[in-house]
Amino acid sequence: MADRLIQIHDLEKIYKLGDVTVHALRGVSLEIERGSFVAIMGPSGSGKSTFMNIIGCLDKPTSGAYMLDSVNVSTLERDELAEIRNQKIGFVFQQFNLLPRTSAVENVELPLLYSSHATAEPEKKALQALEWVGLAGREHHHPNQLSGGQQQRVAIARALINDPRIILADEPTGALDSRTSIEIMALFQKLNRASGLSIILVTHEPDIAQYSNRIIRFKDGRLVSDEAVRRPREAQEELAALPLEENEAQEALA
């Protein structure tokens, strides 16, 4: 039997906006195996953001069941959901969400302040996470001293700091140029393959979705397709085939 990280059955989410009732999700059912790399797609208003908010324990469904790592989180209270988020989920956002006056290592340490599990050497753990994402030597740089791709790497290191079961990435390449987007996807593929970390990302870009192993599409609150990617794009191979730009060559030699 497959090792299922996520089990969702007949998920519904209804919002009341004054006199208007919005059916954001309509009977969604699916399973995601541990170690998966899944892309979520769909037009604005399709329900994908609502789905990700529920997956990330930021919101609760109106009805239906959501099991995460064998825990029925759809029945938990707000404080319990916060604990699940902190223990099992790492978040990566389009706009990085870094504290501007705080160094890279301090940004990465931040989730440890809210963790119920004490860490003896938080700075050491943050430095290891930064090294893992390729930012050794830049740990004391502030966000305005880092490129967009480097800021997103700091955000990914921050998402890793509590050893989550899953990374939820919301348009992680939306603010990046094409080359830097490939670099970030290479990092996600490395995390997924080397450590077995499950990754779910929302993207509007079909080419970005092709780096995943599975693409789920939403429309009008319903899951309309769920397909395996037979031959995912290999980000590291694509990077190797690209010429180094002058500034990147200088950075590589620094």
C-alpha positions in Angstrom: 0.0 0.0 0.0 1.3 3.5 -0.9 2.5 5.6 2.0 -0.1 8.4 1.9 0.8 11.7 3.4 -2.4 13.4 2.5 -5.9 12.0 2.2 -8.8 14.2 1.3 -12.4 13.1 1.0 -15.4 15.2 -0.3 -13.9 18.5 0.7 -16.2 21.5 0.6 -15.6 25.1 1.4 -18.3 27.7 1.4 -17.9 31.4 2.0 -20.7 33.9 2.9 -20.0 37.3 1.4 -23.0 39.3 2.5 -26.0 37.8 0.7 -23.7 35.9 -1.7 -22.7 32.3 -1.1 -19.4 31.3 -2.7 -18.7 27.6 -3.3 -14.9 27.7 -3.3 -14.5 23.9 -3.2 -17.0 21.4 -4.3 -16.5 17.8 -3.2 -12.8 17.5 -3.8 -11.2 14.0 -3.1 -7.6 13.0 -3.6 -4.6 11.4 -2.1 -0.9 12.5 -2.1 1.8 10.0 -1.4 4.8 10.8 0.9 7.7 12.0 -1.2 5.5 13.4 -4.0 6.3 16.5 -6.1 2.9 17.9 -7.1 1.9 21.1 -9.0 -1.5 22.7 -8.5 -2.9 24.7 -11.4 -6.1 26.5 -12.3 -7.4 29.9 -13.3 -8.2 32.7 -10.8 -11.2 31.6 -8.8 -10.7 28.0 -9.5 -10.4 27.0 -5.8 -6.6 26.2 -5.9 -5.7 28.9 -3.3 -8.5 27.8 -1.0 -7.3 24.2 -1.4 -3.8 25.2 -0.5 -4.9 27.2 2.5 -6.7 24.1 3.8 -3.8 21.8 3.0 -1.5 24.3 4.9 -3.9 24.3 8.0 -4.5 28.0 7.5 -8.2 27.4 7.0 -10.7 24.7 7.8 -13.2 23.1 5.4 -16.9 23.6 5.7 -17.3 19.8 5.4 -15.3 16.8 4.3 -12.2 15.1 5.8 -8.6 16.1 5.6 -6.0 13.6 7.0 -2.4 14.9 7.2 0.2 12.4 8.3 -2.6 10.2 9.7 -4.1 13.1 11.7 -7.6 14.3 11.0 -6.7 18.0 10.9 -10.1 19.1 9.6 -11.5 18.7 13.1 -8.8 20.5 15.0 -9.1 23.9 16.7 -7.0 27.0 15.8 -4.2 26.4 18.3 -3.9 22.8 17.3 -3.8 23.8 13.6 -1.0 26.2 14.5 1.0 23.4 16.1 0.5 21.2 13.1 1.7 24.0 10.8 4.8 24.6 12.8 5.7 20.9 13.1 4.8 19.5 9.7 4.6 22.3 7.1 7.1 24.7 5.5 5.8 27.7 3.5 7.4 29.4 0.5 5.7 32.5 -1.0 6.0 34.5 -4.2 7.2 37.7 -2.4 9.7 35.9 -0.1 8.2 37.5 3.1 11.6 38.2 4.6 12.2 40.7 7.4 14.1 43.5 5.7 16.3 44.6 8.6 17.2 41.1 9.6 20.1 39.0 8.3 19.6 35.8 6.3 20.4 33.5 9.2 18.1 35.4 11.6 15.3 35.2 9.0 15.8 31.4 8.8 15.8 31.1 12.6 12.5 32.9 13.0 10.2 29.8 12.9 12.2 28.3 15.8 10.9 31.1 18.0 7.4 29.7 17.7 8.3 26.1 18.0 7.3 24.0 21.0 10.4 21.9 20.5 13.5 23.6 21.9 16.6 23.6 19.7 19.9 23.7 21.5 21.7 25.5 18.7 19.3 27.4 16.5 21.9 29.4 14.7 23.9 26.3 13.9 20.7 24.7 12.5 19.9 27.8 10.4 23.5 27.9 9.0 23.1 24.3 8.0 19.8 25.1 6.2 21.4 28.0 4.4 24.3 25.8 3.3 21.9 23.2 2.0 20.2 25.8 -0.3 23.6 27.1 -1.5 24.0 30.3 0.6 27.0 29.4 2.7 29.0 32.7 3.1 25.9 34.9 2.8 24.3 34.2 6.2 24.9 37.7 7.5 23.6 39.5 4.4 20.3 41.4 4.6 17.6 40.9 2.0 18.5 44.1 0.1 22.0 42.7 -0.3 20.7 39.6 -2.0 19.3 38.9 -5.4 15.7 37.7 -5.9 16.8 34.2 -6.3 19.0 34.3 -3.2 16.1 35.8 -1.2 13.9 32.9 -2.3 16.6 30.5 -1.2 16.6 32.1 2.2 12.8 31.6 2.3 13.2 28.0 1.4 15.9 27.5 4.1 13.4 29.1 6.6 10.7 26.6 5.4 13.1 23.7 6.1 14.2 24.8 9.6 11.6 22.8 11.5 12.2 19.6 9.5 8.7 19.6 7.9 6.9 16.7 6.2 5.8 18.9 3.4 6.7 22.2 1.6 3.9 24.3 0.3 5.1 26.8 -2.3 2.7 29.5 -3.6 3.9 30.8 -7.0 7.5 30.5 -5.8 8.9 31.6 -9.2 6.3 34.3 -9.9 8.7 37.2 -9.0 11.8 35.7 -10.7 13.3 35.8 -14.1 13.4 32.6 -16.2 17.0 31.5 -15.3 16.5 32.1 -11.6 13.2 30.2 -11.8 15.0 27.2 -13.1 17.5 27.5 -10.3 14.7 27.4 -7.7 13.1 24.4 -9.4 16.5 22.6 -9.4 16.6 23.2 -5.6 13.0 21.9 -5.2 13.9 18.8 -7.2 17.0 18.3 -5.1 15.0 18.5 -1.9 12.4 16.2 -3.2 14.8 13.5 -4.4 17.6 13.7 -1.9 15.6 13.9 1.2 12.2 12.6 0.2 10.5 15.9 1.2 7.0 16.2 -0.2 6.5 19.4 -2.3 3.2 20.9 -3.4 3.4 24.1 -5.4 0.8 26.4 -6.9 1.8 27.9 -10.3 0.1 29.6 -13.3 3.0 28.6 -15.5 2.7 25.3 -17.4 6.4 25.1 -18.0 7.1 25.3 -14.2 4.5 22.6 -13.5 6.5 20.3 -15.8 9.3 20.1 -13.2 6.9 18.2 -10.9 5.8 14.5 -11.1 2.1 15.2 -11.0 -0.2 18.0 -12.1 -3.6 18.6 -10.5 -5.9 21.1 -12.1 -8.9 22.9 -10.5 -11.8 24.8 -12.2 -14.9 26.3 -10.5 -14.0 24.6 -7.2 -13.7 21.1 -8.6 -10.8 18.9 -9.4 -10.9 18.5 -13.2 -7.7 16.6 -14.0 -5.0 14.7 -12.1 -2.2 13.5 -14.3 1.3 12.1 -13.8 4.2 13.9 -15.6 5.9 11.0 -17.5 9.1 12.8 -18.1 9.6 15.8 -15.8 11.9 18.6 -16.9 15.3 18.3 -15.3 16.2 21.7 -14.0 19.8 20.9 -13.2 20.5 19.7 -16.7 18.9 22.8 -18.1 21.1 25.0 -16.0 24.2 23.2 -17.1 23.3 23.9 -20.7 22.9 27.7 -20.1 25.8 30.0 -20.4 27.0 31.8 -17.3 26.2 35.5 -17.4 29.0 37.8 -16.3 27.6 38.7 -12.9 26.8 35.0 -12.2 30.3 34.0 -13.2 31.7 36.6 -10.8 29.4 35.4 -8.1 30.5 31.8 -8.6 34.1 32.8 -8.2 33.5 34.9 -5.1 
